[in-house]
């Protein structure tokens, strides 16, 4: 098994709070897909090497459609990351999933359409994605959350919409009719790319409000509503940081590799002698062990 290294991708809220997990070496990793969202900070937590990356960049400059997802995952892979713990602010589609709770989703519905969703544009590679979030990593997060003050929901379907606009009420009701629990904008294609890169990936979702299916109190104007949402982000972020802090040392106790880390073993359909040398070189961090 590759030497353990954990990537932490911070979304809205957690992206700005990553510094509390530690400081360390600054890495600016060039990739064939452009620059990542920002520099990657490599530090150590509980004896485990950790790479910290803010998904939306310094100052939240990338909206969900423009985040350089491929560059981010490629850079983390090139640095040696084996597991990713990601976070993201979401809207709740269920009464029981209240703002400030945490959710460890187990399924996703991808409704994005503007984003490059694969590393393999020049060859045919089909990874299994029935379980889009690593089950072993999800279980570890749930275990790490024991005793945490926030309520943690185990499982739930995340609908990833394109954005950057929020849902219409009709869309929100449609997503609820599908049985989904969360609506967000950032876990796709991030989770797909992590699977293609053979990196275990799990998400900590931070509900900040009920999506527009649930009317807001009549006495809450837009300014006060935003104030309330930002307060929810702050509170959920504190709990998410603590959850990640507890989870990372537990990863070192894993006694066997996860199937996520061999996702490409049967997925490459293209005759390897037909893959151009420049493609092999570009994808070396991802495909290298399968191409000799």
Backbone torsions as a table, in degrees:
resi	resn	phi	psi	omega
1	UNK	NA	138.9	178.6
2	UNK	-60.1	151.5	178.6
3	UNK	-60.2	132.3	-175.3
4	UNK	-62.4	129.9	170.8
5	UNK	-149.1	129.8	-174.1
6	UNK	-107.1	126.7	170.9
7	UNK	-93.6	136.2	175.3
8	UNK	-117.4	113.9	178.0
9	UNK	-101.8	113.6	-178.6
10	UNK	-92.3	126.4	175.3
11	UNK	-92.4	-155.7	179.5
12	UNK	-55.1	128.0	-178.1
13	UNK	93.1	-69.6	-176.6
14	UNK	-67.9	-31.3	178.0
15	UNK	-57.2	-39.5	179.9
16	UNK	-78.7	-16.2	-175.2
17	UNK	-103.1	3.5	-174.6
18	UNK	-59.7	-28.6	-178.2
19	UNK	-57.8	-26.1	-178.6
20	UNK	-70.6	-16.7	177.7
21	UNK	-80.6	-12.0	176.2
22	UNK	140.9	163.7	174.7
23	UNK	-118.7	160.5	-177.9
24	UNK	-176.0	-147.6	-177.8
25	UNK	-75.9	138.4	178.4
26	UNK	-96.1	124.5	178.6
27	UNK	-116.8	126.6	172.4
28	UNK	-109.5	105.4	-168.9
29	UNK	-104.6	110.5	174.5
30	UNK	-72.1	147.0	179.9
31	UNK	-137.6	163.7	175.5
32	UNK	-65.7	-9.8	-177.0
33	UNK	-109.1	19.5	-179.4
34	UNK	93.8	-169.6	-178.4
35	UNK	-80.7	142.9	171.1
36	UNK	-62.6	175.9	-178.8
37	UNK	-57.6	-27.3	-179.6
38	UNK	-177.6	-176.3	176.6
39	UNK	-64.1	149.8	178.2
40	UNK	-104.3	125.7	-179.5
41	UNK	-96.1	120.8	178.9
42	UNK	-102.5	122.2	-177.2
43	UNK	-137.8	-165.8	179.0
44	UNK	-137.1	138.2	-179.6
45	UNK	-140.6	119.6	-179.7
46	UNK	60.5	31.4	179.8
47	UNK	82.3	5.6	-178.3
48	UNK	-113.5	135.3	175.4
49	UNK	-71.5	135.7	-174.5
50	UNK	-132.6	136.0	176.6
51	UNK	-113.9	121.3	-174.7
52	UNK	-105.4	130.8	-179.1
53	UNK	-141.5	128.9	175.7
54	UNK	-87.0	116.8	-173.9
55	UNK	-57.6	-41.8	-174.2
56	UNK	-92.9	5.6	177.8
57	UNK	80.6	169.4	179.1
58	UNK	-66.3	120.9	-178.1
59	UNK	85.4	11.5	176.1
60	UNK	56.0	55.9	-173.5
61	UNK	-90.5	-16.2	-179.7
62	UNK	-103.2	124.5	172.7
63	UNK	-79.0	169.0	-173.0
64	UNK	-56.9	-31.2	-179.0
65	UNK	-78.5	-21.9	-175.0
66	UNK	-106.1	-1.3	174.7
67	UNK	-55.6	131.7	179.0
68	UNK	-79.4	74.1	-172.5
69	UNK	-59.1	-44.9	-178.1
70	UNK	-64.8	-43.3	178.1
71	UNK	-61.3	-40.9	-178.7
72	UNK	-62.2	-50.5	-177.4
73	UNK	-69.3	-40.1	178.2
74	UNK	-59.8	-45.3	-178.8
75	UNK	-63.5	-42.3	178.5
76	UNK	-63.7	-42.2	177.3
77	UNK	-61.4	-44.8	-179.1
78	UNK	-61.9	-30.7	178.2
79	UNK	-78.8	-12.3	178.9
80	UNK	104.9	13.7	-179.6
81	UNK	-66.2	133.1	179.4
82	UNK	-109.9	-23.6	-178.9
83	UNK	-137.5	143.2	176.3
84	UNK	-123.6	128.6	168.2
85	UNK	-108.1	113.6	-177.2
86	UNK	-111.0	159.8	175.4
87	UNK	-132.0	161.5	176.6
88	UNK	-166.8	137.8	174.6
89	UNK	-75.7	141.4	-176.6
90	UNK	-141.7	164.6	167.7
91	UNK	-97.2	147.5	179.0
92	UNK	-90.6	137.2	176.1
93	UNK	-105.6	5.4	-176.2
94	UNK	-132.1	136.5	179.5
95	UNK	-55.6	-39.7	-175.3
96	UNK	-75.7	-13.6	176.5
97	UNK	-97.2	93.4	-171.4
98	UNK	-91.1	154.8	172.1
99	UNK	-52.6	141.8	-178.8
100	UNK	83.9	-11.1	168.8
101	UNK	-69.9	169.6	171.1
102	UNK	-118.8	147.0	-180.0
103	UNK	-130.4	134.1	174.4
104	UNK	-107.7	87.5	-173.6
105	UNK	-67.0	154.6	177.5
106	UNK	-117.6	-9.6	179.5
107	UNK	-139.8	162.0	-179.2
108	UNK	-145.6	146.7	169.7
109	UNK	-117.2	119.9	-174.5
110	UNK	-93.7	112.3	177.4
111	UNK	-113.4	17.9	177.3
112	UNK	-79.0	157.1	-178.6
113	UNK	-148.5	-2.1	-177.8
114	UNK	-108.1	2.3	-168.0
115	UNK	-113.1	140.3	174.5
116	UNK	-68.2	121.7	-169.7
117	UNK	-109.7	11.6	-179.6
118	UNK	-152.9	154.3	170.5
119	UNK	-83.6	-14.1	-165.5
120	UNK	-108.1	63.6	178.9
121	UNK	-80.2	-18.4	-175.0
122	UNK	-107.6	7.7	177.1
123	UNK	-157.4	167.7	-177.2
124	UNK	-98.1	111.0	178.3
125	UNK	-134.1	125.9	-174.6
126	UNK	-126.9	98.2	179.7
127	UNK	-84.7	150.4	172.6
128	UNK	-69.1	137.7	-177.1
129	UNK	-141.5	22.2	180.0
130	UNK	-60.1	-37.6	175.6
131	UNK	-109.2	91.4	-170.7
132	UNK	-69.4	-21.4	176.9
133	UNK	-113.4	133.9	-175.3
134	UNK	-56.1	117.9	-178.3
135	UNK	-60.8	-39.7	-179.0
136	UNK	-64.6	-41.5	-179.2
137	UNK	-70.6	-36.7	175.8
138	UNK	-61.9	-46.1	179.9
139	UNK	-62.2	-36.8	179.1
140	UNK	-66.3	-39.1	177.9
141	UNK	-63.7	-41.8	178.0
142	UNK	-61.9	-43.8	177.9
143	UNK	-61.0	-43.0	-179.1
144	UNK	-65.5	-24.5	-177.9
145	UNK	-81.3	-3.3	178.9
146	UNK	-58.7	123.1	179.3
147	UNK	89.4	-5.3	178.0
148	UNK	-70.3	140.7	-176.8
149	UNK	-61.6	-31.9	-177.7
150	UNK	-77.1	148.3	173.0
151	UNK	-74.6	135.3	179.9
152	UNK	-116.7	124.2	177.7
153	UNK	-94.3	126.0	179.2
154	UNK	-94.3	110.9	-179.7
155	UNK	96.1	165.9	-178.1
156	UNK	137.0	151.0	-179.3
157	UNK	-99.0	130.3	179.9
158	UNK	-101.8	120.2	171.7
159	UNK	-90.3	119.9	178.9
160	UNK	-100.6	109.5	-179.8
161	UNK	-96.2	164.2	-177.8
162	UNK	-72.0	-46.5	-175.4
163	UNK	71.2	-162.9	1.4
164	UNK	-77.8	-5.6	176.5
165	UNK	-70.7	153.1	175.1
166	UNK	-80.0	174.2	-175.4
167	UNK	-68.2	152.2	162.5
168	UNK	-77.1	163.4	179.1
169	UNK	-64.1	-36.5	178.5
170	UNK	-62.7	-41.4	177.6
171	UNK	-64.2	-42.5	-179.9
172	UNK	-61.2	-43.3	178.1
173	UNK	-67.0	-35.7	176.2
174	UNK	-61.9	-46.8	-179.7
175	UNK	-62.3	-37.3	176.7
176	UNK	-65.4	-38.1	-179.0
177	UNK	-66.9	-22.7	176.2
178	UNK	-77.0	-9.1	-178.0
179	UNK	87.7	10.6	-178.9
180	UNK	-73.1	155.2	-179.0
181	UNK	-106.5	-26.8	-170.4
182	UNK	-137.1	149.9	171.7
183	UNK	-127.3	128.1	-179.4
184	UNK	-150.4	-174.2	-173.5
185	UNK	-131.3	3.3	-166.7
186	UNK	-127.8	-9.5	-173.9
187	UNK	-80.9	-11.8	175.0
188	UNK	-115.5	136.0	5.2
189	UNK	-90.3	18.0	-174.4
190	UNK	-54.2	-48.2	-178.6
191	UNK	-66.9	-37.0	177.7
192	UNK	-63.6	-44.1	-179.1
193	UNK	-66.6	-37.3	176.4
194	UNK	-61.5	-41.1	178.5
195	UNK	-64.8	-42.3	177.8
196	UNK	-62.9	-30.6	178.9
197	UNK	-88.0	4.8	179.7
198	UNK	58.8	41.8	176.2
199	UNK	-111.7	127.9	173.3
200	UNK	-62.4	136.8	-173.9
201	UNK	-139.5	130.3	172.8
202	UNK	-139.8	155.8	-173.6
203	UNK	-122.4	136.7	168.7
204	UNK	-104.7	110.6	-178.8
205	UNK	-92.8	138.1	-176.1
206	UNK	-115.0	94.7	177.3
207	UNK	-64.8	126.6	-179.0
208	UNK	-105.2	-20.9	-179.8
209	UNK	-166.3	171.7	168.8
210	UNK	-83.2	135.1	178.2
211	UNK	-59.2	175.4	-168.7
212	UNK	-69.2	-0.4	173.9
213	UNK	-62.7	-26.9	-178.3
214	UNK	-106.2	115.5	-178.2
215	UNK	-59.1	143.3	176.1
216	UNK	-79.0	154.0	176.8
217	UNK	-53.9	139.2	-175.2
218	UNK	-60.8	-28.2	-177.2
219	UNK	-87.1	7.6	-177.0
220	UNK	-106.9	103.2	179.3
221	UNK	-77.9	176.1	-173.8
222	UNK	-60.9	-39.6	-179.3
223	UNK	-64.8	-44.7	-179.8
224	UNK	-69.9	-33.1	177.4
225	UNK	-64.2	-45.2	177.8
226	UNK	-62.6	-40.0	178.1
227	UNK	-60.4	-41.4	179.7
228	UNK	-66.9	-42.0	179.6
229	UNK	-63.2	-42.9	179.8
230	UNK	-65.1	-35.2	175.8
231	UNK	-66.3	-38.2	176.9
232	UNK	-65.1	-41.1	177.1
233	UNK	-58.8	-46.0	-178.0
234	UNK	-62.1	-45.4	-178.7
235	UNK	-66.7	-45.0	179.9
236	UNK	-64.9	-35.7	179.8
237	UNK	-62.5	-42.6	179.3
238	UNK	-59.0	-42.9	178.9
239	UNK	-69.8	-37.6	179.2
240	UNK	-65.6	-40.8	177.4
241	UNK	-60.6	-43.4	179.4
242	UNK	-65.9	-38.8	178.3
243	UNK	-62.4	-46.2	179.0
244	UNK	-63.7	-40.7	179.7
245	UNK	-60.8	-37.5	179.1
246	UNK	-75.4	-34.1	-173.1
247	UNK	-74.0	-38.1	-172.0
248	UNK	-57.4	-48.1	179.4
249	UNK	-62.9	-28.1	-179.8
250	UNK	-65.9	-25.6	-179.0
251	UNK	-63.1	-28.4	-178.5
252	UNK	-69.9	-11.1	-179.8
253	UNK	-91.9	-3.9	179.7
254	UNK	-61.5	131.8	-173.4
255	UNK	-103.0	-0.9	178.4
256	UNK	-153.4	151.9	-179.8
257	UNK	-68.3	152.6	179.3
258	UNK	-89.7	152.6	179.2
259	UNK	-64.4	-22.0	175.6
260	UNK	-57.1	-31.3	-174.3
261	UNK	-82.5	3.9	171.5
262	UNK	-132.4	32.0	-174.5
263	UNK	-63.1	-23.5	-177.2
264	UNK	-92.7	-4.2	-171.1
265	UNK	-58.8	-34.8	178.4
266	UNK	-118.7	12.4	-170.4
267	UNK	-96.7	-14.8	-174.9
268	UNK	-87.7	107.7	-177.0
269	UNK	-92.6	-24.3	-179.7
270	UNK	-68.7	137.5	172.3
271	UNK	-56.7	120.1	-172.7
272	UNK	-64.7	-22.3	176.5
273	UNK	-74.2	-13.9	-179.2
274	UNK	-95.4	-3.0	-179.4
275	UNK	-80.8	120.5	-178.3
276	UNK	-59.6	148.2	-178.1
277	UNK	-59.0	-37.3	-178.5
278	UNK	-67.4	-31.5	176.7
279	UNK	-71.0	-42.3	176.6
280	UNK	-58.2	-42.5	-179.1
281	UNK	-67.3	-42.7	-179.1
282	UNK	-62.6	-38.2	-175.3
283	UNK	-99.2	14.7	-174.9
284	UNK	-53.7	-44.9	179.1
285	UNK	-60.4	-25.2	-175.3
286	UNK	-98.1	-45.0	-174.0
287	UNK	-103.8	-7.4	-170.2
288	UNK	-49.3	-43.2	-175.5
289	UNK	-69.7	-15.8	180.0
290	UNK	-98.8	-8.6	-175.3
291	UNK	-107.9	-2.1	176.3
292	UNK	75.8	NA	NA
